[in-house]
Protein backbone atom coordinates (compact mmCIF):
# COMPACT_ATOMS: atom_id res chain seq x y z
CA UNK A 1 0.00 0.00 0.00
CA UNK A 2 2.81 2.42 0.89
CA UNK A 3 4.44 2.01 -2.52
CA UNK A 4 1.10 2.55 -4.24
CA UNK A 5 0.60 5.83 -2.35
CA UNK A 6 4.11 6.97 -3.30
CA UNK A 7 3.45 6.02 -6.92
CA UNK A 8 0.22 8.06 -6.99
CA UNK A 9 1.94 11.05 -5.35
CA UNK A 10 4.77 10.91 -7.87
CA UNK A 11 2.36 10.72 -10.80
CA UNK A 12 0.42 13.69 -9.47
CA UNK A 13 3.63 15.74 -9.50
CA UNK A 14 4.89 14.40 -12.83
CA UNK A 15 1.66 15.16 -14.73
CA UNK A 16 1.93 18.95 -14.37
CA UNK A 17 5.65 18.74 -15.14
CA UNK A 18 4.91 16.87 -18.37
CA UNK A 19 2.13 19.33 -19.24
CA UNK A 20 4.57 22.20 -18.68
CA UNK A 21 7.16 20.60 -20.96
CA UNK A 22 4.49 20.10 -23.63
CA UNK A 23 3.45 23.75 -23.21
CA UNK A 24 -0.07 22.74 -22.20
CA UNK A 25 0.09 24.68 -18.92
CA UNK A 26 2.13 27.37 -17.15
CA UNK A 27 3.78 27.49 -13.76
CA UNK A 28 1.07 29.91 -12.61
CA UNK A 29 -1.95 27.85 -13.67
CA UNK A 30 -4.32 26.51 -11.02
CA UNK A 31 -3.86 22.98 -12.37
CA UNK A 32 -0.07 23.13 -12.11
CA UNK A 33 -0.07 24.63 -8.62
CA UNK A 34 -2.75 22.39 -7.09
CA UNK A 35 -1.35 19.17 -8.54
CA UNK A 36 2.10 20.06 -7.21
CA UNK A 37 0.67 20.82 -3.76
CA UNK A 38 -1.37 17.61 -3.57
CA UNK A 39 1.42 15.41 -4.94
CA UNK A 40 4.01 16.94 -2.61
CA UNK A 41 1.69 16.54 0.39
CA UNK A 42 1.15 12.86 -0.39
CA UNK A 43 4.87 12.23 -0.84
CA UNK A 44 5.81 14.25 2.26
CA UNK A 45 3.34 12.23 4.33
CA UNK A 46 4.66 8.94 2.93
CA UNK A 47 8.24 10.05 3.63
CA UNK A 48 7.28 11.07 7.19
CA UNK A 49 5.73 7.67 7.85
CA UNK A 50 8.84 5.99 6.46
CA UNK A 51 11.19 8.28 8.45
CA UNK A 52 12.88 9.41 5.23
CA UNK A 53 13.78 12.87 6.50
CA UNK A 54 15.56 14.13 3.39
CA UNK A 55 12.44 13.48 1.35
CA UNK A 56 10.25 15.06 4.03
CA UNK A 57 12.27 18.25 3.60
CA UNK A 58 12.27 18.02 -0.21
CA UNK A 59 8.53 17.43 -0.53
CA UNK A 60 7.70 19.83 2.30
CA UNK A 61 9.52 22.65 0.55
CA UNK A 62 8.01 21.62 -2.81
CA UNK A 63 4.52 21.76 -1.30
CA UNK A 64 5.23 25.04 0.45
CA UNK A 65 6.38 26.59 -2.83
CA UNK A 66 3.16 25.45 -4.50
CA UNK A 67 1.12 26.84 -1.60
CA UNK A 68 2.89 30.20 -1.87
CA UNK A 69 2.04 30.22 -5.58
CA UNK A 70 -1.62 29.46 -4.85
CA UNK A 71 -1.89 32.18 -2.20
CA UNK A 72 -0.08 34.65 -4.46
CA UNK A 73 -2.45 33.92 -7.31
CA UNK A 74 -5.47 34.32 -5.01
CA UNK A 75 -4.17 37.74 -3.94
CA UNK A 76 -3.52 38.87 -7.52
CA UNK A 77 -6.97 37.78 -8.67
CA UNK A 78 -8.83 39.62 -5.88
C-alpha positions in Angstrom: 0.0 0.0 0.0 2.8 2.4 0.9 4.4 2.0 -2.5 1.1 2.5 -4.2 0.6 5.8 -2.4 4.1 7.0 -3.3 3.4 6.0 -6.9 0.2 8.1 -7.0 1.9 11.0 -5.4 4.8 10.9 -7.9 2.4 10.7 -10.8 0.4 13.7 -9.5 3.6 15.7 -9.5 4.9 14.4 -12.8 1.7 15.2 -14.7 1.9 19.0 -14.4 5.7 18.7 -15.1 4.9 16.9 -18.4 2.1 19.3 -19.2 4.6 22.2 -18.7 7.2 20.6 -21.0 4.5 20.1 -23.6 3.4 23.7 -23.2 -0.1 22.7 -22.2 0.1 24.7 -18.9 2.1 27.4 -17.2 3.8 27.5 -13.8 1.1 29.9 -12.6 -1.9 27.8 -13.7 -4.3 26.5 -11.0 -3.9 23.0 -12.4 -0.1 23.1 -12.1 -0.1 24.6 -8.6 -2.7 22.4 -7.1 -1.4 19.2 -8.5 2.1 20.1 -7.2 0.7 20.8 -3.8 -1.4 17.6 -3.6 1.4 15.4 -4.9 4.0 16.9 -2.6 1.7 16.5 0.4 1.1 12.9 -0.4 4.9 12.2 -0.8 5.8 14.2 2.3 3.3 12.2 4.3 4.7 8.9 2.9 8.2 10.1 3.6 7.3 11.1 7.2 5.7 7.7 7.8 8.8 6.0 6.5 11.2 8.3 8.4 12.9 9.4 5.2 13.8 12.9 6.5 15.6 14.1 3.4 12.4 13.5 1.4 10.2 15.1 4.0 12.3 18.2 3.6 12.3 18.0 -0.2 8.5 17.4 -0.5 7.7 19.8 2.3 9.5 22.7 0.5 8.0 21.6 -2.8 4.5 21.8 -1.3 5.2 25.0 0.5 6.4 26.6 -2.8 3.2 25.5 -4.5 1.1 26.8 -1.6 2.9 30.2 -1.9 2.0 30.2 -5.6 -1.6 29.5 -4.8 -1.9 32.2 -2.2 -0.1 34.6 -4.5 -2.4 33.9 -7.3 -5.5 34.3 -5.0 -4.2 37.7 -3.9 -3.5 38.9 -7.5 -7.0 37.8 -8.7 -8.8 39.6 -5.9 
